[in-house]
């Protein structure tokens, strides 16, 4: 009897070992892949880390450890440059942006973002990436243009539309001026959709804020607000005004970008596709563009008006820039903007100096108040 018990117990132990051995091997293989991915990420090779994990997940589709590691890296933030073929293996939803502008990549809700808003350190757990074609190898790689952060799932649609509209604004600027935006140094823009604060927008460093999302805005007002804040980054800073705000590039840019989008062959259709209703554009022109053009046309080139810093002075400056856009073309206007000082704050008077660098002398307007 004693011998039989030993045999039976040994038989049970052998079965247990044989049963657990595949699990041990699987765990060891997963641990090895995860360790390799962690080391790659620490070395700044996040794309390689994700590639390692995605390939391993294909080989072992039911391995929860590998899936968890993929989610951890995605939570910490996707790389600025990504291969297009890597997205299907990640917990994201990807859609092409109309007009071949790029791709929208929305992180799925069960993967919370680690992002924190930089001014107050508030957590923003939802994230939408807007990628544009990469400068190099744009057919297979994309590069982050902006990241739109939000806190509630109900704001996912607004986040997606905001990011796509911003990219359309960039596209219109480049198509019309044949120049990149002023801030186009491959640093992604971070956009924060804030449920608190007073309705409106703000630009802070490389961040754009939009506050009080529940306050009702018309579609064209949203477009104006979004393009206004983007223009603080995309156009050179012209300052010195006492009203309606210190910097003029936001008010100037919102007008230029709306008219430049309308000038695109497929502009209105693109707005409808990436944002939605654009029916307010005609009213926008009537209220914001026509009065500025009319003021400049009435006053003409004038040194005294060029020095005004009140709200009328800003309207005059905007009318001047819109007139340059009409008279000399958007490419010339882009060249003039690029000639404005960057080592110091630019002022409206600098436009006259820049104009002389771009426009032939015989085509320059005579300015009242000068010799």
C-alpha positions as CSV (number, residue, x, y, z in Angstrom):
1,X,0.0,0.0,0.0
2,X,2.8,2.4,0.8
3,X,4.4,1.9,-2.6
4,X,1.2,2.5,-4.4
5,X,0.6,5.8,-2.6
6,X,4.1,7.0,-3.6
7,X,3.5,6.1,-7.2
8,X,0.1,7.8,-7.3
9,X,1.5,11.0,-5.6
10,X,4.5,11.1,-8.1
11,X,2.0,10.7,-11.0
12,X,0.0,13.6,-9.7
13,X,3.1,15.9,-9.4
14,X,4.2,15.0,-12.9
15,X,0.8,15.9,-14.3
16,X,0.8,19.2,-12.3
17,X,4.2,20.2,-13.7
18,X,3.3,19.3,-17.2
19,X,0.1,21.3,-16.9
20,X,1.8,24.4,-15.6
21,X,4.9,24.3,-17.8
22,X,3.2,25.9,-20.9
23,X,1.9,28.7,-18.7
24,X,5.4,29.3,-17.2
25,X,6.9,29.4,-20.7
26,X,4.2,31.8,-21.9
27,X,4.7,34.1,-18.9
28,X,8.5,34.0,-19.4
29,X,8.1,34.9,-23.1
30,X,5.7,37.8,-22.3
31,X,7.9,39.1,-19.6
32,X,10.9,39.1,-22.0
33,X,8.9,41.0,-24.6
34,X,7.6,43.5,-22.0
35,X,11.1,44.0,-20.6
36,X,12.5,44.7,-24.1
37,X,9.7,47.1,-24.8
38,X,10.3,49.0,-21.5
39,X,14.0,49.3,-22.3
40,X,13.2,50.6,-25.8
41,X,10.8,53.2,-24.4
42,X,13.3,54.3,-21.8
43,X,15.8,54.8,-24.6
44,X,13.3,57.1,-26.4
45,X,12.5,54.4,-29.0
46,X,8.7,54.3,-28.3
47,X,7.8,53.4,-31.9
48,X,10.1,50.3,-31.6
49,X,8.7,49.5,-28.2
50,X,5.1,49.5,-29.6
51,X,6.2,47.5,-32.7
52,X,7.7,44.9,-30.5
53,X,4.5,44.6,-28.4
54,X,2.2,44.7,-31.4
55,X,4.1,41.9,-33.1
56,X,4.1,39.8,-30.0
57,X,0.3,40.4,-29.6
58,X,-0.3,39.1,-33.1
59,X,1.6,35.9,-32.1
60,X,-0.2,35.6,-28.7
61,X,-3.5,37.4,-29.2
62,X,-4.9,36.3,-25.8
63,X,-1.9,37.5,-23.7
64,X,-3.3,40.1,-21.3
65,X,0.1,41.1,-20.1
66,X,1.2,42.3,-23.5
67,X,-2.1,44.1,-24.2
68,X,-1.8,45.9,-20.8
69,X,1.7,47.0,-21.7
70,X,0.5,48.4,-25.0
71,X,-2.2,50.3,-23.2
72,X,0.3,51.7,-20.7
73,X,2.5,53.1,-23.4
74,X,-0.5,54.6,-25.2
75,X,-1.6,56.2,-21.9
76,X,1.8,57.9,-21.6
77,X,1.5,59.4,-25.1
78,X,2.0,58.4,-28.7
79,X,5.2,59.4,-30.4
80,X,5.2,62.6,-32.5
81,X,6.0,60.5,-35.6
82,X,4.2,57.2,-36.3
83,X,4.2,54.6,-39.0
84,X,0.7,54.4,-40.4
85,X,0.7,50.6,-40.3
86,X,1.2,50.5,-36.5
87,X,-2.2,52.1,-35.6
88,X,-4.4,49.0,-36.2
89,X,-2.5,47.2,-33.4
90,X,-3.2,49.9,-30.9
91,X,-6.3,50.7,-28.7
92,X,-7.2,53.7,-31.0
93,X,-9.8,54.5,-33.6
94,X,-8.2,56.0,-36.7
95,X,-10.0,57.9,-39.6
96,X,-8.6,59.7,-42.6
97,X,-9.2,63.5,-42.6
98,X,-10.9,64.6,-45.9
99,X,-8.8,66.4,-48.5
100,X,-5.8,64.1,-47.7
101,X,-5.0,66.4,-44.9
102,X,-4.0,63.6,-42.5
103,X,-5.4,61.3,-40.0
104,X,-7.4,61.6,-36.7
105,X,-6.4,59.1,-34.0
106,X,-8.8,58.9,-31.0
107,X,-7.6,56.9,-28.0
108,X,-10.4,54.5,-26.9
109,X,-12.1,55.5,-23.7
110,X,-10.9,52.5,-21.6
111,X,-7.3,53.8,-22.0
112,X,-7.0,56.9,-19.9
113,X,-4.5,59.5,-20.9
114,X,-1.8,60.6,-18.4
115,X,-1.8,64.1,-19.7
116,X,-2.1,67.1,-17.4
117,X,-2.9,70.7,-18.3
118,X,0.3,72.7,-17.8
119,X,-1.0,75.9,-16.2
120,X,-3.0,74.2,-13.4
121,X,-1.8,70.5,-13.5
122,X,-5.4,69.3,-14.0
123,X,-5.8,65.8,-15.4
124,X,-7.3,65.3,-18.9
125,X,-8.0,61.7,-19.4
126,X,-9.4,61.8,-23.0
127,X,-7.2,62.4,-26.0
128,X,-7.5,62.9,-29.8
129,X,-4.4,63.1,-32.0
130,X,-4.4,64.9,-35.3
131,X,-1.6,63.7,-37.6
132,X,-0.5,65.2,-40.8
133,X,1.7,63.6,-43.5
134,X,5.4,63.4,-42.3
135,X,7.9,65.7,-44.1
136,X,9.9,62.6,-45.0
137,X,8.2,59.5,-46.3
138,X,4.7,61.0,-46.0
139,X,3.1,58.0,-47.6
140,X,4.0,55.6,-44.8
141,X,4.5,58.0,-41.8
142,X,2.5,60.7,-40.1
143,X,3.5,63.5,-37.7
144,X,1.5,65.0,-34.9
145,X,0.1,68.4,-35.7
146,X,-2.0,68.8,-32.5
147,X,-3.3,66.9,-29.5
148,X,-6.8,67.7,-28.4
149,X,-7.4,66.9,-24.7
150,X,-10.8,66.6,-23.0
151,X,-12.3,65.2,-19.9
152,X,-15.7,63.8,-20.8
153,X,-16.8,61.3,-23.5
154,X,-19.6,63.7,-24.6
155,X,-16.9,66.1,-25.8
156,X,-15.2,63.6,-28.1
157,X,-17.0,64.9,-31.2
158,X,-16.0,68.5,-30.5
159,X,-12.4,67.4,-29.9
160,X,-12.3,65.6,-33.2
161,X,-13.9,68.5,-35.1
162,X,-11.7,71.1,-33.4
163,X,-8.5,69.2,-34.3
164,X,-9.5,68.8,-38.0
165,X,-10.5,72.4,-38.3
166,X,-7.1,73.5,-37.0
167,X,-5.4,71.3,-39.5
168,X,-7.6,72.8,-42.3
169,X,-6.6,76.3,-41.1
170,X,-2.9,75.3,-41.5
171,X,-3.6,73.8,-44.9
172,X,-5.4,77.0,-46.1
173,X,-2.5,79.2,-44.9
174,X,0.1,77.2,-46.7
175,X,-2.0,76.9,-49.9
176,X,-2.5,80.6,-50.1
177,X,0.9,82.0,-48.9
178,X,3.1,79.1,-50.1
179,X,4.8,79.3,-46.7
180,X,4.5,77.3,-43.5
181,X,2.9,78.8,-40.5
182,X,5.1,81.0,-38.2
183,X,5.2,78.3,-35.5
184,X,5.7,75.3,-37.9
185,X,8.8,73.8,-36.1
186,X,7.3,70.3,-35.7
187,X,6.3,71.0,-32.1
188,X,2.8,69.7,-31.6
189,X,0.1,72.1,-30.4
190,X,-1.8,71.0,-27.3
191,X,-5.5,71.9,-27.3
192,X,-7.5,71.8,-24.0
193,X,-11.3,71.7,-24.0
194,X,-12.1,73.1,-20.6
195,X,-15.5,72.7,-19.0
196,X,-14.8,75.6,-16.6
197,X,-13.9,79.2,-17.0
198,X,-15.6,82.0,-19.0
199,X,-16.6,81.3,-22.5
200,X,-13.8,82.1,-25.0
201,X,-10.4,81.0,-25.9
202,X,-6.8,81.6,-24.8
203,X,-3.3,80.9,-26.2
204,X,-0.5,80.2,-23.7
205,X,2.9,79.1,-25.1
206,X,2.2,76.2,-27.4
207,X,-1.2,75.5,-25.9
208,X,-4.7,76.6,-27.0
209,X,-7.6,76.7,-24.5
210,X,-11.3,76.8,-25.1
211,X,-13.5,77.4,-22.1
212,X,-17.0,76.8,-20.9
213,X,-18.0,74.3,-23.6
214,X,-21.7,74.4,-22.6
215,X,-22.1,78.1,-23.5
216,X,-24.1,78.1,-26.7
217,X,-22.1,79.3,-29.8
218,X,-23.1,79.4,-33.4
219,X,-21.0,77.2,-35.8
220,X,-19.3,80.3,-37.3
221,X,-18.5,81.6,-33.9
222,X,-16.8,78.4,-33.0
223,X,-14.8,78.5,-36.2
224,X,-13.8,82.1,-35.5
225,X,-12.8,81.3,-32.0
226,X,-10.7,78.3,-32.9
227,X,-9.0,80.0,-35.8
228,X,-8.4,83.1,-33.7
229,X,-6.4,81.2,-31.1
230,X,-4.5,79.2,-33.7
231,X,-3.5,82.5,-35.4
232,X,-1.7,83.6,-32.3
233,X,0.7,80.8,-33.2
234,X,0.5,80.6,-36.9
235,X,1.1,84.3,-37.6
236,X,3.9,86.6,-36.4
237,X,2.9,88.5,-33.2
238,X,2.1,92.2,-34.0
239,X,1.5,93.9,-30.7
240,X,1.1,97.2,-28.8
241,X,-2.7,97.6,-28.9
242,X,-4.8,98.8,-26.0
243,X,-8.0,97.2,-27.3
244,X,-9.6,94.8,-28.0
245,X,-6.5,92.9,-26.9
246,X,-2.7,93.6,-27.0
247,X,-1.9,91.3,-29.9
248,X,-3.4,91.7,-33.4
249,X,-2.5,88.4,-35.0
250,X,-5.5,86.6,-33.5
251,X,-8.1,89.0,-35.0
252,X,-6.1,89.3,-38.2
253,X,-5.7,85.6,-38.6
254,X,-9.3,84.6,-38.0
255,X,-10.3,86.9,-40.9
256,X,-7.5,85.8,-43.2
257,X,-8.0,82.1,-42.5
258,X,-11.8,82.2,-43.1
259,X,-11.4,84.0,-46.4
260,X,-8.5,81.8,-47.4
261,X,-10.5,78.7,-46.7
262,X,-13.3,80.1,-48.8
263,X,-10.9,80.7,-51.7
264,X,-9.8,77.0,-51.8
265,X,-11.4,75.2,-54.7
266,X,-13.0,72.7,-52.3
267,X,-12.9,75.0,-49.2
268,X,-16.6,75.1,-48.2
269,X,-16.9,71.4,-48.8
270,X,-13.8,70.7,-46.7
271,X,-15.3,72.8,-43.8
272,X,-18.5,70.8,-44.1
273,X,-16.5,67.6,-44.0
274,X,-14.1,68.3,-41.2
275,X,-16.2,70.6,-39.0
276,X,-19.8,71.0,-40.1
277,X,-22.0,74.0,-40.8
278,X,-20.2,76.9,-42.7
279,X,-23.3,78.8,-43.6
280,X,-22.4,81.7,-41.4
281,X,-19.3,82.6,-43.5
282,X,-21.2,85.2,-45.5
283,X,-22.3,86.9,-42.3
284,X,-18.8,86.7,-41.0
285,X,-17.5,88.5,-44.1
286,X,-20.2,91.2,-43.7
287,X,-19.5,91.9,-40.0
288,X,-15.7,91.4,-39.7
289,X,-14.1,91.7,-43.1
290,X,-16.1,94.3,-45.0
291,X,-15.9,97.0,-42.3
292,X,-12.1,96.7,-41.9
293,X,-11.6,97.0,-45.7
294,X,-14.0,100.0,-45.8
295,X,-12.2,101.8,-43.0
296,X,-8.8,101.4,-44.7
297,X,-10.2,102.4,-48.1
298,X,-11.7,105.5,-46.5
299,X,-8.6,106.6,-44.6
300,X,-6.0,105.2,-47.0
301,X,-2.3,104.8,-46.2
302,X,-1.8,107.1,-43.2
303,X,1.0,107.4,-40.7
304,X,-1.2,108.7,-38.0
305,X,-3.7,105.9,-38.3
306,X,-0.8,103.4,-38.5
307,X,0.3,104.5,-35.0
308,X,-3.2,104.2,-33.4
309,X,-3.4,101.5,-30.7
310,X,-7.1,101.6,-29.9
311,X,-9.7,99.3,-31.3
312,X,-10.2,101.5,-34.4
313,X,-6.4,101.3,-34.9
314,X,-6.5,97.5,-34.9
315,X,-9.4,97.5,-37.3
316,X,-7.4,99.9,-39.6
317,X,-4.4,97.6,-39.4
318,X,-6.5,94.6,-40.2
319,X,-8.0,96.5,-43.1
320,X,-4.6,97.3,-44.4
321,X,-3.5,93.7,-44.3
322,X,-6.7,92.5,-46.0
323,X,-6.2,95.2,-48.7
324,X,-2.6,94.0,-49.3
325,X,-4.0,90.5,-49.6
326,X,-6.5,91.7,-52.2
327,X,-4.1,94.0,-54.1
328,X,-0.8,92.1,-54.1
329,X,-2.0,88.6,-53.4
330,X,-1.7,86.1,-50.6
331,X,1.8,85.0,-51.6
332,X,3.0,88.6,-51.3
333,X,1.2,89.0,-48.0
334,X,2.9,85.8,-46.7
335,X,6.3,87.3,-47.7
336,X,5.5,90.5,-45.9
337,X,4.6,88.7,-42.8
338,X,7.8,86.7,-42.9
339,X,9.7,90.0,-43.1
340,X,8.3,91.3,-39.8
341,X,10.8,91.4,-36.9
342,X,11.2,88.3,-34.9
343,X,14.0,89.4,-32.5
344,X,11.5,91.9,-31.0
345,X,7.8,92.6,-30.8
346,X,6.5,93.7,-34.2
347,X,4.3,96.7,-34.7
348,X,2.0,97.9,-37.5
349,X,4.6,100.4,-38.7
350,X,6.9,97.5,-39.5
351,X,4.5,96.4,-42.2
352,X,5.5,99.5,-44.3
353,X,9.2,98.5,-44.1
354,X,8.3,94.9,-45.0
355,X,6.1,96.1,-47.8
356,X,9.1,97.8,-49.4
357,X,11.1,94.6,-49.3
358,X,8.4,92.7,-51.2
359,X,6.5,95.1,-53.5
360,X,8.3,97.0,-56.3
361,X,8.8,100.7,-55.5
362,X,6.5,101.9,-58.4
363,X,3.6,99.9,-57.0
364,X,3.9,101.1,-53.4
365,X,1.1,103.4,-52.1
366,X,2.1,106.9,-51.0
367,X,1.6,107.2,-47.2
368,X,0.0,110.4,-45.9
369,X,1.9,112.1,-43.2
370,X,5.3,111.2,-44.7
371,X,7.6,113.2,-47.0
